[in-house]
Structures are given as structure tokens and as C-alpha cells.
Amino acid sequence: MRILLTNDDGINAPGLSALEEIAGALSDDVWVVAPETDQSGASHSLTLADPLRMRKVGERRFAVRGTPTDCVIMGLRQALDGPPDLVLSGVNAGQNIADDVTYSGTVAGAMEGMLLGVRSMALSQAYGFGRGTRPDFSAAIGHGPEVISRLLALDLPPTTLVNVNFPDCPAEDVNGWRVTRQGKRDQGLLKVEERHDGRHQPYYWIGFERSLSTPPEGTDLHAVYNGFVSVTPLRLDLTDHEACARLASALG
Ligand code: MN
């Protein structure tokens, strides 16, 4: 099985090493095409107005000065000498649940793989909820191979990608897995922090306050907050089918 790895944290991110360890447990035909720099929050963007630079940084290992979407396209159309059987994106430093899904470059890497006809999964490791300020990838490394191989055994539609999030705890403390739906974050936690540079000019950081809300059961948020690996099947058709009928009768 040939596996293409990408991420949005960049070619030197510790989470990519974690993903290489996970993929190495499944196959010895593993390729990496990852962004040169941190592309977190890049979503499904691709580079159209600038040339793409790709650097070979090792055996079956490439760095692209672009987004995760660019990387998957470059992997499939340029870098690999044949199509992969699986695209894995991650392991992201930080969860990608609820509304994160549409901001996430990690999830977008899997979106692009799916669009190009390859089974694709995004993997993210939650952290920062009282267990330190750096991600500990042991839950992802410990449970990733089995989650992935069990998902591979399923016959999922080609329009489905899978979003996997590992909870913020050591591998042995994981409570199990939950198949979940995409939750909804409290946008009240979105904040803009103002700081000042050396010349007293203001600059800003956008971020989410890390806070454990009480999300409904069945959501990705609920699973990850309660120590479960969250497995969410996603598709790119964002059509609101319920509103379709109402719009049709009003405008029809
Ligand atoms: Mn990231």
C-alpha cells in the first residue's frame, strides 16, 4: 500500500514525524509532500498567482512552498511515480473539530486527496486542556494505526473523507472511539488580541480561548473532551438540503 503524507504544520513539524511513525506501522511505501512553512488556517486554498517551488529533502520526501492542497496536487501529479492508495494529513498540533474543519489546512489536505480519487483521512491531536502547552502525540501514535486500518477495511463512498481527532491524554488513558458528527463551537470564544510592536504600533492575533464547553453528545467536541478518539465522516457537498425545499417553494 502506497501512502502519501502531508500536513499543514510544515515539513519539520513534530506531528509529521508522528504521522510517519503511524504510516510506517501500515506500509513501507510512504511518501511525504508537505509545506515548507506553517499553513495552519490555510483551509482549502491553492496557489494560483505564484510559482510553486518544490524541494526534494530526502528519499520520497518533498517540501513545497505552498499550501496542503498544493502539496497533495504536487504529490499526485508530480512527485510520486505512481498514485497512492491512501492520503493521510496531519498529525495536526491541535484538534480540528466543529468549525475548525472549514478553517483547517489539515482537513483540506484530506479533502484534496478525496477529490483526486484517493481514500483520505485527516488526523489531529488535541492538546492544551490542562495537560501542558505542547501537544503529546502518544494517543495518535498509539491508536492511529488501528483506527486507520479499521477504516481502510470499510467500503466508504468515494466522496467521503474521514476526520480523526485524538483526545488530550496518554494513549493508555483513551476511553475508546466514537463515530461523531461535526459539532458547533461557541463563537464567543473567538477573540482578537491586541499587542504593540517596538514602535508602539498595534498588531493583532486571532485565536480561540481554550475552554471546555459542554457540547451535545454525539458531536466530535463531546467525544474528544471525554477522552474518546473522534471519527467523523465528512463530505464536501455543503448544500443545505432542508433549506432547498423551502427556498424552492418560496422562489420556485
Ligand atoms: Mn496546523
Boltz pocket constraint, residues with backbone or C-beta under 6 A from the ligand:
constraints:
  - pocket:
      binder: B
      contacts: [[A, 8], [A, 9], [A, 39], [A, 40], [A, 41], [A, 92], [A, 93], [A, 106]]
      max_distance: 6.0
